[in-house]
Amino acid sequence: MVITHHGGQCFKVTLGDLTLVFDPISKNATLPSVRFGADIALVSRNHPDMNGVDEVTYGEKVPFVVEGPGEYERQGVVIQGFLSKSKYGLSKGQEEAVNTIYAVDLEDMTLVHLGALADTELSKEAREGIGEIDVLFVPVGNDGVLTAAKAHELAVSLEPKIIIPMHWSGMGESKSLEAFLKDAGNGSEKVDKLTLKKKDLIGRDGSILVLTP
């Protein structure tokens, strides 16, 4: 599979002819919108920065859309969504919003996208349901999601093979990525895209990869 970052919390995952997208950015967002076709679109938070389903309906591709907790299967991809909370982009008078954590099984690997998560711990249901994590996408920007310190604490506790920080490009507090990397302290690697096979995970234990948009 190949993973690319498109700003904010938006990541495209391609696997042969299959394209999956996490949190596509809409035209009404504070970030530049995306424009490509996807077979599966996962929306963690109903906000323009993350719910651009129309922008990934392109060409012959009309995505199967997942917008909340539950169990789903499409084109051999198994998806679990777990309920959590966000404080990102709240309306006036709103104290919290629904956020969905997604666990996706692809090519014998588990990808977990935490969305615009504000909770510093996962629910018991999520922890038990997810199991072993190969790639973890974690928001590090504060601004209604986890702070850099809390993001690192949670990421380490989940013991993923690879950690990919998000919510720092075009959103989140200034220098939040730098703060996260400083808290991690064990080095990181910057890449334009991540090409990943199961065998590439051997020997990885919480490796931090920064995908540049």
C-alpha positions in Angstrom: 0.0 0.0 0.0 1.0 3.6 -0.5 0.0 6.3 2.0 0.1 10.0 1.2 -0.8 13.1 3.3 -3.0 15.8 1.8 -3.0 18.3 4.7 -4.9 18.4 8.0 -6.1 14.9 8.8 -6.5 13.8 5.2 -4.6 10.7 4.1 -5.0 8.8 0.9 -4.3 5.0 1.0 -3.9 3.2 -2.3 -3.7 -0.5 -2.8 -3.7 -1.5 -6.5 -6.9 -0.1 -8.0 -8.4 0.6 -4.6 -8.3 4.1 -3.1 -9.3 4.8 0.5 -9.3 8.3 2.1 -9.4 9.4 5.7 -11.0 12.8 6.4 -11.2 14.3 2.9 -11.1 18.1 2.9 -14.1 19.9 1.5 -14.4 23.1 -0.6 -15.8 24.9 2.5 -12.7 24.1 4.6 -10.0 26.4 6.1 -7.6 24.2 4.2 -7.1 23.7 0.4 -9.7 21.1 -0.7 -8.6 17.7 -2.2 -9.6 16.5 -5.7 -9.2 12.8 -6.5 -11.4 9.7 -6.7 -11.8 7.3 -3.8 -13.6 4.0 -3.4 -14.0 4.4 0.4 -14.2 7.6 2.3 -14.0 7.7 6.1 -15.2 10.8 7.9 -14.2 11.1 11.6 -15.8 14.5 12.4 -18.7 16.2 10.6 -16.8 19.4 9.8 -15.7 20.9 6.4 -12.1 20.2 7.2 -12.8 16.5 7.3 -16.1 15.7 5.5 -15.3 16.5 1.8 -17.0 13.5 0.3 -18.0 15.4 -2.8 -14.3 16.2 -3.5 -13.4 12.5 -3.6 -16.4 11.7 -5.9 -14.4 12.0 -9.1 -14.3 10.4 -12.5 -15.8 6.9 -12.2 -15.2 6.7 -8.5 -18.2 7.2 -6.1 -17.0 6.4 -2.6 -18.6 4.1 -0.1 -19.0 6.6 2.8 -18.5 5.8 6.5 -19.5 8.6 8.8 -19.7 7.0 12.3 -19.3 4.1 14.7 -20.1 0.6 13.6 -18.7 -2.3 11.5 -18.4 -2.1 7.8 -16.9 -4.2 4.9 -16.4 -3.0 1.4 -14.2 -4.5 -1.4 -12.5 -6.8 1.0 -11.7 -3.9 3.4 -12.9 -4.4 7.0 -13.6 -1.2 8.9 -14.5 -0.6 12.6 -15.6 2.7 13.9 -15.5 3.6 17.6 -17.3 6.5 19.3 -15.1 9.2 20.9 -15.2 13.0 21.5 -13.7 16.0 19.8 -13.6 19.7 20.7 -12.4 20.8 17.3 -14.4 23.5 15.4 -17.3 23.6 17.8 -20.3 25.8 17.2 -21.1 28.5 19.7 -22.4 27.0 22.9 -21.3 23.5 21.9 -19.1 21.8 24.4 -18.1 18.7 22.4 -18.8 16.8 19.2 -18.9 13.3 18.0 -15.6 11.9 16.7 -15.1 8.5 15.2 -11.9 6.4 15.6 -11.4 4.1 12.6 -9.5 0.8 12.5 -9.0 -0.5 9.0 -7.7 -3.9 8.1 -5.8 -3.9 4.8 -3.2 -6.4 3.4 -2.9 -8.1 6.8 -2.1 -4.7 8.5 -4.2 -2.6 10.8 -4.4 1.2 10.3 -5.9 3.2 13.1 -6.9 6.9 12.4 -7.9 8.7 15.6 -9.6 11.6 13.9 -10.0 14.9 15.7 -9.7 13.2 19.0 -9.8 15.1 22.3 -10.1 12.1 24.6 -6.8 11.3 26.3 -7.7 7.6 26.5 -9.6 5.3 24.3 -12.8 3.6 25.4 -12.6 0.0 26.7 -14.6 -1.0 23.6 -12.1 0.7 21.2 -9.1 -0.8 23.0 -10.5 -4.3 22.9 -11.9 -4.0 19.4 -8.7 -2.7 17.7 -6.1 -5.1 19.0 -2.6 -4.7 17.6 -1.9 -1.5 15.6 0.5 -1.4 12.7 0.1 2.3 11.7 -1.4 4.9 14.0 -2.5 8.4 12.8 -2.6 10.7 15.8 -3.7 14.4 16.0 -1.0 16.5 17.7 -2.2 20.1 17.2 -4.1 20.9 20.4 -6.8 23.4 19.1 -9.7 21.1 20.1 -7.7 17.8 19.7 -4.9 16.2 21.7 -1.9 18.3 22.8 1.5 17.2 21.6 2.3 15.8 25.0 -1.0 13.9 25.4 -0.8 12.7 21.8 2.6 11.2 22.5 1.5 9.6 25.7 -1.6 8.0 24.1 0.4 6.9 21.0 3.1 5.1 23.1 0.4 3.4 25.3 -1.2 1.9 22.1 2.1 0.4 21.1 1.8 0.8 17.3 4.6 -0.2 14.9 4.5 3.2 13.1 3.2 6.6 14.4 2.1 9.2 11.9 1.4 12.7 13.4 -1.4 14.7 11.9 -3.5 17.9 12.5 -0.3 20.0 12.2 -0.3 20.9 8.5 -2.7 23.8 7.8 -4.4 23.4 11.2 -3.6 23.1 14.9 -1.3 25.3 16.9 1.9 26.7 15.5 4.9 24.4 16.1 2.7 21.5 17.4 4.6 19.0 15.3 8.0 20.2 16.6 6.6 19.9 20.2 5.4 16.4 19.5 8.7 15.3 18.0 10.5 16.9 21.0 8.3 14.9 23.4 9.0 11.7 21.4 12.8 12.4 21.6 13.7 9.1 19.8 14.2 10.5 16.3 11.8 10.7 13.4 11.9 10.4 9.6 10.3 12.7 7.1 9.0 11.2 3.9 6.8 12.4 0.9 4.9 9.1 0.9 5.0 5.8 2.7 5.1 2.6 0.7 4.4 -0.2 3.1 4.3 -4.0 3.1 3.8 -6.3 6.1 7.5 -7.3 6.1 8.5 -3.6 6.4 7.1 -3.6 9.9 9.6 -6.0 11.2 11.8 -4.3 13.8 9.6 -1.2 14.0 8.4 -0.3 17.5 6.7 3.1 17.7 8.8 4.6 14.7 7.6 8.1 14.0 7.2 9.0 10.3 6.2 12.5 9.3 4.4 12.5 6.0 4.8 15.9 4.3 1.8 17.0 2.3 
